[in-house]
Amino acid sequence: MSSSTTHDAWSPTKYQINADFVPLLGGSVMFDMLAVQPHERVLDLGCGDGVLTKKLESLCARVIGVDASPAMIEAARDQVGCSDVRVVDGHDLREWFERAEKEEGLEKFDAVFSNAALHWMKKNPRKVVEGVKRILKPGGRFVAECGGFMNVGEIHVALITALNRRGFDGKALSPWYFPSAESYSDLLASVGFTVKHISLNPRPTELTTDVAGWIETFGFSFLSVLKPQDREAVIQEVVEHLRPGYQREDGKWFVMYVRLRVVAVLE
């Protein structure tokens, strides 16, 4: 799910409590788009806690899951039981693959699959796509779903605004990259992919717990610069800002996800 950070702020426990809907809601649609075959080799880019990686293992010949978070990789290996998961930053796919190619004879993949991860790879999205190209066979496909333009827009703006009020550059602290379909299609084409499908898909999503739990799970880049008492103040400020529009009459919280879905082929 993640890109590299100096300190691994990802918590598998918080993720399972507050965001277990992530693999459930995206997985089935993406598996249909992937249409994996029993003989194929697949890389799961940003595999997180490995829930979808484990499902892929039963569908094809080999799956390797990679994620920048050591904590999430540990959960994928020890809690979910994934057979081959590794700590790799998505920005470093090329370097990792070329090293593994030499050291263990790793072969190129038939497909790269990615769910709810690419929007965390903000530092250099082009390098990520170039890495995907490097590890795919000719004719290989890149099938992904990530946050797209306007994803969690109200939360994003509220967090940036709350940090700006406290003297920080909220936009710079944001860890997220939410591209439009047009800009991501152009990026893929410029690297050498043929885009077969790309679309933005709004998806109102019921949260497992509440928006405070969501912020604690995913908003750590904003919160990490604050003192503990200020973190709680920011969370409550954002919660109250969102409450009129995002908490239903029965108390349940919703977030407006906008998912960018992509199928691209290396031809």
C-alpha positions as CSV (number, residue, x, y, z in Angstrom):
1,M,0.0,0.0,0.0
2,S,2.8,2.3,0.7
3,S,5.8,4.1,-0.6
4,S,9.0,4.4,1.4
5,T,9.2,6.5,4.5
6,T,12.1,7.0,6.9
7,H,9.9,5.6,9.7
8,D,7.4,2.9,8.9
9,A,4.2,4.5,10.0
10,W,1.9,1.8,8.7
11,S,0.0,-0.3,11.3
12,P,-1.4,-3.6,10.1
13,T,-3.6,-3.6,13.2
14,K,-5.1,-0.2,12.4
15,Y,-5.5,-1.1,8.8
16,Q,-7.4,-4.3,9.6
17,I,-9.7,-2.5,12.1
18,N,-10.3,0.7,10.1
19,A,-9.8,-0.3,6.5
20,D,-10.6,-3.9,5.9
21,F,-13.0,-2.8,3.1
22,V,-10.0,-1.8,0.9
23,P,-9.3,-5.3,-0.5
24,L,-13.0,-6.4,-0.4
25,L,-14.3,-3.5,-2.5
26,G,-11.6,-3.3,-5.1
27,G,-10.4,-6.9,-5.3
28,S,-13.3,-8.6,-7.2
29,V,-13.5,-5.9,-9.9
30,M,-9.7,-5.9,-10.4
31,F,-9.5,-9.7,-10.6
32,D,-12.0,-9.6,-13.4
33,M,-10.0,-7.0,-15.2
34,L,-6.8,-8.9,-14.6
35,A,-8.2,-12.2,-15.9
36,V,-5.2,-14.1,-14.7
37,Q,-4.4,-17.5,-16.2
38,P,-3.1,-20.6,-14.3
39,H,0.3,-20.5,-16.0
40,E,1.0,-16.8,-15.4
41,R,3.5,-15.0,-13.1
42,V,2.1,-11.9,-11.4
43,L,3.7,-9.2,-9.3
44,D,1.4,-7.5,-6.7
45,L,2.7,-3.9,-6.4
46,G,1.9,-2.4,-3.0
47,C,0.5,-5.6,-1.6
48,G,-0.1,-4.3,1.9
49,D,-1.1,-7.0,4.3
50,G,-1.3,-9.5,1.5
51,V,-5.1,-10.3,1.5
52,L,-5.3,-10.1,-2.3
53,T,-1.8,-11.5,-2.8
54,K,-3.0,-14.7,-1.1
55,K,-6.0,-14.9,-3.3
56,L,-3.9,-14.5,-6.4
57,E,-1.7,-17.4,-5.3
58,S,-4.5,-19.8,-5.9
59,L,-5.2,-18.5,-9.4
60,C,-1.8,-18.5,-11.1
61,A,1.7,-20.1,-11.2
62,R,3.6,-17.6,-9.1
63,V,2.9,-14.4,-7.2
64,I,5.4,-12.1,-5.6
65,G,4.0,-9.3,-3.4
66,V,6.1,-6.2,-2.8
67,D,5.4,-3.3,-0.4
68,A,7.6,-0.5,1.1
69,S,6.3,-1.2,4.6
70,P,8.2,-3.8,6.6
71,A,5.2,-4.0,9.0
72,M,2.7,-4.8,6.3
73,I,5.1,-7.3,4.7
74,E,5.5,-9.0,8.1
75,A,1.7,-9.2,8.4
76,A,1.3,-10.6,4.9
77,R,3.9,-13.3,5.6
78,D,3.0,-14.2,9.2
79,Q,-0.7,-13.5,9.5
80,V,-2.0,-14.0,6.0
81,G,0.5,-16.7,5.0
82,C,1.7,-15.3,1.7
83,S,4.5,-17.4,0.3
84,D,6.7,-14.7,-1.3
85,V,6.4,-11.1,-0.1
86,R,9.3,-8.6,0.0
87,V,10.0,-5.1,1.2
88,V,10.4,-3.1,-2.0
89,D,9.6,0.6,-2.6
90,G,7.5,0.9,-5.8
91,H,9.9,3.6,-7.0
92,D,12.7,1.1,-6.9
93,L,11.2,-1.7,-9.0
94,R,13.8,-1.6,-11.7
95,E,16.7,-1.8,-9.3
96,W,15.1,-4.6,-7.3
97,F,14.3,-6.6,-10.3
98,E,17.7,-6.3,-12.0
99,R,19.3,-7.4,-8.7
100,A,17.0,-10.3,-8.3
101,E,17.4,-11.2,-11.9
102,K,21.2,-11.6,-11.4
103,E,21.1,-13.1,-7.9
104,E,18.2,-15.6,-8.2
105,G,17.4,-15.8,-11.9
106,L,14.0,-14.0,-11.4
107,E,12.1,-13.9,-14.7
108,K,9.9,-11.2,-16.1
109,F,6.2,-11.2,-15.2
110,D,3.1,-11.7,-17.3
111,A,1.2,-9.1,-15.3
112,V,1.6,-6.4,-12.6
113,F,-1.4,-6.0,-10.4
114,S,-1.9,-3.1,-8.0
115,N,-4.8,-2.3,-5.7
116,A,-5.0,0.9,-3.6
117,A,-1.3,1.6,-3.7
118,L,-0.1,3.7,-6.6
119,H,-1.5,6.9,-5.1
120,W,1.0,6.5,-2.3
121,M,3.9,6.6,-4.8
122,K,3.9,10.4,-5.1
123,K,7.6,11.0,-5.2
124,N,8.1,10.0,-8.9
125,P,5.1,8.3,-10.6
126,R,6.9,8.1,-13.9
127,K,9.7,6.1,-12.3
128,V,7.1,3.7,-10.9
129,V,5.6,3.1,-14.3
130,E,9.1,2.7,-15.9
131,G,9.8,0.1,-13.3
132,V,6.6,-1.8,-14.1
133,K,7.6,-1.7,-17.8
134,R,11.0,-3.1,-16.9
135,I,9.6,-6.2,-15.1
136,L,6.9,-7.1,-17.7
137,K,7.3,-9.5,-20.6
138,P,6.4,-8.2,-24.0
139,G,2.6,-8.2,-24.2
140,G,2.5,-8.1,-20.4
141,R,-0.3,-6.1,-18.8
142,F,-0.5,-3.6,-16.0
143,V,-3.8,-3.7,-14.1
144,A,-4.4,-1.3,-11.3
145,E,-6.8,0.6,-9.2
146,C,-5.8,3.6,-7.1
147,G,-7.1,6.9,-5.9
148,G,-7.9,9.2,-8.8
149,F,-8.7,12.9,-9.2
150,M,-11.0,14.1,-6.4
151,N,-10.5,10.9,-4.3
152,V,-11.3,11.6,-0.6
153,G,-11.4,15.2,-1.7
154,E,-13.1,16.7,1.3
155,I,-10.9,14.9,3.8
156,H,-7.8,15.8,1.8
157,V,-8.7,19.5,1.7
158,A,-9.7,19.6,5.4
159,L,-6.3,18.0,6.5
160,I,-4.3,20.4,4.3
161,T,-6.3,23.4,5.6
162,A,-5.9,22.3,9.3
163,L,-2.1,22.0,8.8
164,N,-1.9,25.3,7.0
165,R,-3.6,27.0,10.0
166,R,-0.9,25.7,12.2
167,G,1.9,27.1,10.2
168,F,2.8,24.0,8.1
169,D,2.6,23.4,4.3
170,G,-0.3,21.0,4.2
171,K,0.0,20.3,0.5
172,A,3.7,19.4,0.8
173,L,2.9,17.1,3.7
174,S,0.2,15.2,1.7
175,P,1.5,11.7,0.8
176,W,-1.1,11.3,-2.0
177,Y,-1.0,11.5,-5.8
178,F,-4.5,11.4,-7.3
179,P,-4.1,11.7,-11.1
180,S,-6.8,12.3,-13.6
181,A,-7.6,9.6,-16.2
182,E,-6.1,11.9,-18.9
183,S,-2.8,12.6,-17.1
184,Y,-2.2,9.0,-16.2
185,S,-3.1,7.8,-19.6
186,D,-0.6,10.2,-21.1
187,L,2.0,9.0,-18.6
188,L,1.5,5.3,-19.5
189,A,1.6,6.1,-23.2
190,S,4.8,8.1,-22.8
191,V,6.5,5.1,-21.2
192,G,5.4,2.7,-23.9
193,F,2.1,1.2,-22.8
194,T,-1.0,0.9,-24.8
195,V,-4.0,1.9,-22.6
196,K,-6.8,-0.5,-23.1
197,H,-9.1,0.9,-20.4
198,I,-8.9,3.8,-18.0
199,S,-11.7,5.4,-16.0
200,L,-12.6,7.3,-12.9
201,N,-15.2,5.5,-10.7
202,P,-16.9,7.4,-7.9
203,R,-17.6,5.0,-5.0
204,P,-19.3,6.2,-1.8
205,T,-17.8,3.9,0.8
206,E,-19.1,3.0,4.3
207,L,-16.3,3.1,6.8
208,T,-15.7,0.1,9.1
209,T,-15.3,2.5,12.1
210,D,-15.4,6.2,11.7
211,V,-13.5,9.0,10.0
212,A,-11.3,9.6,13.0
213,G,-10.1,6.0,12.6
214,W,-9.6,6.5,8.9
215,I,-7.4,9.6,9.5
216,E,-5.3,7.8,12.1
217,T,-4.8,4.9,9.7
218,F,-4.1,6.9,6.5
219,G,-3.3,10.5,7.5
220,F,-0.1,9.8,9.4
221,S,2.0,12.0,7.1
222,F,-0.1,15.0,8.2
223,L,-0.2,14.0,11.9
224,S,3.5,13.1,12.3
225,V,4.7,16.7,12.4
226,L,2.3,17.6,15.2
227,K,2.6,17.3,19.0
228,P,0.3,14.6,20.4
229,Q,-2.3,17.1,21.7
230,D,-2.3,18.9,18.4
231,R,-2.8,15.7,16.5
232,E,-6.0,15.0,18.4
233,A,-7.1,18.6,17.9
234,V,-6.6,18.3,14.1
235,I,-8.5,15.0,13.9
236,Q,-11.5,16.5,15.8
237,E,-11.4,19.6,13.7
238,V,-11.6,17.5,10.5
239,V,-14.2,15.2,12.0
240,E,-16.5,18.1,12.9
241,H,-16.0,19.7,9.5
242,L,-17.0,16.5,7.7
243,R,-19.8,15.4,10.1
244,P,-22.7,17.3,8.3
245,G,-22.0,15.7,4.9
246,Y,-20.4,12.4,5.7
247,Q,-22.1,11.0,8.8
248,R,-25.5,9.3,8.0
249,E,-28.5,9.7,10.3
250,D,-27.8,6.3,11.9
251,G,-24.3,7.4,12.8
252,K,-22.4,5.5,10.2
253,W,-19.6,7.4,8.4
254,F,-19.0,7.4,4.6
255,V,-16.2,8.7,2.4
256,M,-16.4,9.5,-1.3
257,Y,-13.7,7.4,-2.9
258,V,-12.9,8.0,-6.6
259,R,-11.0,5.1,-8.0
260,L,-8.8,5.3,-11.1
261,R,-9.0,1.9,-12.9
262,V,-6.4,1.0,-15.5
263,V,-5.6,-1.8,-17.9
264,A,-2.5,-1.2,-20.0
265,V,-0.5,-3.5,-22.2
266,L,3.2,-3.4,-23.1
267,E,3.2,-3.9,-26.8
